[in-house]
């Protein structure tokens, strides 16, 4: 089962062992690496977009990522300030 959805910056920082990735998230990603996979953008995720306020998360690609996590019932790994201040559950 999928453990979380990773925002682009979190995944890149993880892959390049970048110090900007928090120690907690690095450990979380290491512990759950065997539960990774790809997720296709589909109609149910698009419908979940309405649960992520465009006023809170104005960038459409960020809103798509932010909507994917609650659709799948998992947290979003992100440091993006607009996303972390929104109603989407994030970990960092």
Phi, psi and omega in degrees: 000141179296138182263330182191167172252132181258130172292157185305313182297322180296317180294315179297316180296325177294312183296328181260012178051045182282136183290348178288343177283128182297152179300322180298313182292321177302312178298319178299315181292323176295314182295332185250011184302329181284356179249028182269163179182180179255147181236126179276140174288117182229178184301317178300323176292318178301319178296328180289343178305329181294343179275352179249112185296129176293335177289325179279321182232085187288335182282120185302314178301322176294321179294323178296313178298316181296326179284332181295319182299306179295329176301320181272354179075030181230161177285165177254129176274107182200146174253358181302119186300319180295322179288316182293335177274352180277186180279357182283133178290122180236159171233144175204000000 
